[in-house]
């Protein structure tokens, strides 16, 4: 039989670990083909490609992000070939399995939970006597009725073969994210998370895991993401793996982990700060809420002061970028409470702050007890909430406005100094800046159109010009500062109109050439010619002392020269500053 395992990933750069485990577990007795697509691929294109592979059996790995598109594909495939056997598995269909079997009559089998052993048993039966009552953890159709076989015991993870050794994957390792699993299960019981359902944590064989990582790096993998729900639950294990990755990493490789922040010991962070190469590791930390009552209701034990200590220590080490997660819509967290949560977390200035909205996942405690908090949510995936007893839909809309500009103006780091100035000196809090700007953005209809870099600057300028005219001069200067220092090449057409005349620019350049040491030793050592300055630099005058601000965060009125040099052919930018008074030239 021709057996195919497929899934629709969220993006092209993603890969499916689950179908690779199934393929590896089925070998060497059975040769299974893999076929991956994305949710953005037209369903007809997917159906056409799968049909041309001439399958007898197709299995799909199902998640909240792909189930709706997967159903479209399934229905078309079954119409084309009614004899095709269709299997489903994955977290989205593991719960409410009877409902899925009734909802999608085209599906013949649904695998429940951990699938490696069940899939192998299925292959044995489909190639043999087809006595599917011998397959554990599966729902199937028998005599016009839906039958269920209970799951067997948990797998010994140390016996599962590697999912990373397929020849067809090797050419793509450098282009996609590689997901790796060193444990299954989670020690916590957060009621909004599927991981809370499985009790206990089981580990894969450590030495096999290390061999897999060596193999992946040797064959070009650049981004390796650990999908363990709490990578640092075992301090000794985490330290052993961190040390291994530091010792044996290939330059250019990045490892990402999901970390529980409040249980990480200071000595572990100190070890990483002292020994990890910059950029080697990236941490994802789920904060979700800083409201203690909310956390208690979802059975989420969290010591925010310890979490804050961890995030702060990591940030001060300047070695590891951090991605922090929030969830809007948790029980009894209203708009004002979420505002406080946002500000509590933004105060730590994570490199990325992900603002998500509660999804009522099948099988979770929160979905089972949704009526306790009057939850109303989407009937279809991703089951996102629409309102509850303390958070009406209009407040959710407002928080979505925050999310929109947060992504563009903080997480993408296009204008960090500008945002820092605004949230520290202009608005009552970070949340208030993102909310007011997000509402302005939405009112203008900008959330429905695309944006170039210059558009983002112009739109922030337009927002400030309308409501914060007194602060506009300083804000515009910070925007220039961010814009110029973040470009790799000299901008051809800046988004602002020139404030300096040609005569003033020429005078500044002459003064700089007369005494280059005024811009510092590094500048004078470059020995710029007049041609270099005019061709490869941009100068602007800022109405405050930029050096003093960088050192103290205090703004004092003292005009500064900002000179930005763009290295030709290198894509490198260097910023030099000096008080205007030291150049002994007047500008208007």
KOLFINU-430923 format. One record per residue (C-alpha): x, y, z; residue in one letter. Coordinates in steps of 0.05 Angstrom, whole numbers, plus 5000, padded with zeros to 4 digits. Layout:
BEGIN
XYZa...
END
This chain:
BEGIN
500050005000x502150724987x501851075055x502551835060x503052255123x501452995113x500153645149x498954375135x504154795172x502755515191x508755755149x513655465099x519455525148x515955065198x516754305197x512353775228x515753365281x509652915293x509352605224x516752475225x516152095290x510751665259x514951525197x521051355239x517050885284x514150525224x520950365194x523949915171x517749485161x513850035126x516050595079x511751205091x511951835048x511652525079x507953105045x507953795079x504154415057x502055075089x495255345108x496355885055x496855384998x490455334957x486554714977x486054504904x493654524897x494454074958x489153584933x492353564864x499253424892x496852884939x492552554885x498652514839x502352124892x497051574882x495851424957x491850854988x492151165057x493251895078x494052125150x493652855170x496553165233x491353665260x492054295302x487754895314x491455285261x490354775205x483954385220x479254805177x483654775116x485054045128x477653885127x476954225059x482553785032x479653145062x472753255032x475553374962x480152774966x474452314987x470052564931x475452414880x477051734909x471751444957x476150844971x481751274999x482951125073x483651775113x486851815182x487052405230x491352515291x494053075333x491653505392x485753815355x482253145343x484652775405x479053095446x471653075427x473552505381x466352255371x464252955350x469752965297x467952275271x460652505264x462453185235x467152915182x464252255155x469952235104x474752065160x475851315172x480451325233x482351825287x488451685330x487851925402x493852215438x500851925429x500751615361x507251255345x505350565371x498050615348x500150805277x504950225273x499449755298x494750045245x499849905190x500449195214x492949095209x491849465144x497149015112x494448405148x487648165173x484948875184x482548715254x482649435278x480349245348x487649055358x489849785348x490250175413x488150905421x483850955358x476751125337x474250785274x467850585237x465149875245x458549625219x455950335211x457750535281x463650895314x468050445355x473450655405x479550275428x482750515493x489850775494x495350315518x500550545569x505351115555x511150975508x518150885532x521051505499x528051235502x525950695451x523251175399x527751225337x530451895313x525752295268x531652695239x535352215194x531252235130x535352395068x529852805037x529953295096x537353465092x537053995036x531954395076x535154405145x538455085136x532055395108x526955185161x526055135235x527754455264x523554245323x526453775374x523353435434x527253205495x521353085541x513853005540x508853245592x508653835639x509053875715x503954445717x496354455711x494755105675x487455025656x488055375589x493554915564x493154215534x499654025567x496154045635x492253415616x498352945615x500852815685x508352785696x514452895653x518052345613x524852435581x528052185517x534951875519x539952445531x545652155490x541152005431x538552725435x545652995434x547352555374x541152825338x543353545352x550353405327x547453095264x542753685252x548354195261x553053805217x547753805162x546454555165x540654665214x540755395236x534655465281x533154895329x527154985374x525954545435x518554405443x519054165515x513654515554x518354685611x525454575590x528354785657x523954365703x530153945719x535854405737x541153865728x538353665660x537854385635x545054535658x547653905624x544254095558x546354825562x553554615573x553254115515x550454645468x555555155489x561254665479x559054355413x554854875377x556455075306x557155825297x550756125269x546155625302x540655885348x537055455401x530255655427x527155415492x520655485530x522855685600x518955745665x521856395691x520256365765x523655695777x530255865743x535755925794x540356535794x546556095789x543955805724x543056495695x549956705719x552856095685x549456285619x551457015625x558656815635x559256245586x553956265530x555956615466x551557205450x545656995406x546356245416x540156175460x533256485458x528156415514x520656405509x517356545576x509856505588x507757035638x500357055615x497957485674x500757825736x493857815770x494557315827x487057175831x486857025757x492856565761x489656195819x483256085780x487155755723x491455355771x497755715748x502855765803x507256355790x511856785832x512257425791x517857735832x522257125818x520257135745x522057865741x528757715773x530157185720x528257635662x532258215690x538457795702x538157495632x537158185601x543058475640x547357915614x546058155543x546957455516x539957175507x533857485473x527357375510x520257295482x514957395536x507657185527x501257495553x494157225546x488257705546x481657425569x483556975627x478356905683x476757535722x482057955687x478358565662x481059125618x484259515675x487458885704x490258705636x492959405629x496759295694x499258615670x501758925605x505359485641x508359005693x511458585637x513359155589x517259465647x522258895638x523259105564x523358405533x526058375463x519158115442x512558165478x507257715448x500157925463x495457345451x488057215464x485256635503x483356035461x478555535491x482254915470x478554245467x479953815528x482354385573x479354515641x477655235623x473455015564x469854485606x468155015658x466955595609x460055745639x463255925706x465756575675x460456665621x465456535565x462956635494x467956395441x468456195368x465055545349x470755385301x478255385310x482055735339x476255785390x478356485410x474156835463x469257375443x467457595513x466557365585x463457635649x468658185660x471458305590x466258525538x467658475464x468959225457x474759155506x477558565467x477359005405x481259545442x486559045464x487158795392x488759505373x494459485423x496858835393x497159115323x501859695337x505759305390x507958825335x509959375287x513159875335x516259455390x517158735369x520258925302x524959415336x524459945283x524560535331x526460315401x529060985425x522761345400x518160855436x522460905499x521961655499x514361645488x512761125542x517461455592x516262195580x509762305542x504561785560x502061565629x504460845615x506860395559x499960095552x496860785544x501560955486x500060315449x492660365463x491861095441x496260995379x492760325364x485960645366x488361215322x491360705274x484860305271x480560925262x484761115201x483660435169x491160275169x490159585199x487259365132x492959575087x500359435079x506059885102x513060075080x518160285131x517161025115x509660945124x510660715196x514661345212x509761805177x503761485213x506861555281x508662275264x501462405243x498862115308x503462545350x502263165308x494863125321x494862995396x501763145424x504363745387x508464015446x512563375448x513063315373x519863655365x523463175411x519562575386x521162735314x528562775332x528362095364x524861825301x530462105258x535561805305x532261115300x531261165226x538361355208x542060885254x537960275234x539060335159x544459935125x545260435069x544761185063x537261335056x535461594987x529161955007x528262075082x521062135106x522162825136x523563505104x530563785114x531264275172x538464445155x540064875095x545464665046x549865225072x549064975144x550764265124x556964485087x559164905147x558264305193x562263855147x567964375143x568264435219x568463685226x574163615176x578064175211x578063805278x575463095270x577362925342x571163325364x567062715345x571462245384x577661825374x574061285333x571761815284x578562145276x581961475266x577661345204x580961945169x574962115128x575962545066x571063085045x568462614991x567262065043x563162525087x558762795032x557762134997x557061645055x554362035115x548062375137x548062935188x542363205229x541763675288x537863425349x534963935398x537563575460x544063275484x543662565457x549762315496x546962565562x540362225546x543661565529x547461575595x541961825642x535261805606x534562555621x533063045565x536563715569x536264255516x543164265484x543364185408x547163565385x550163365319x548262675296x552962405241x551461715213x556461375169x554460805121x560260365104x560260265028x559259535007x559259285079x552159435102x554959715166x552560345202x556560755253x553561325293x557561925319x554962495361x557563155388x554663775422x553764315369x557164825413x563664435409x563664505333x563465265340x558065345286x551065625290x544965295260x537965575256x
END
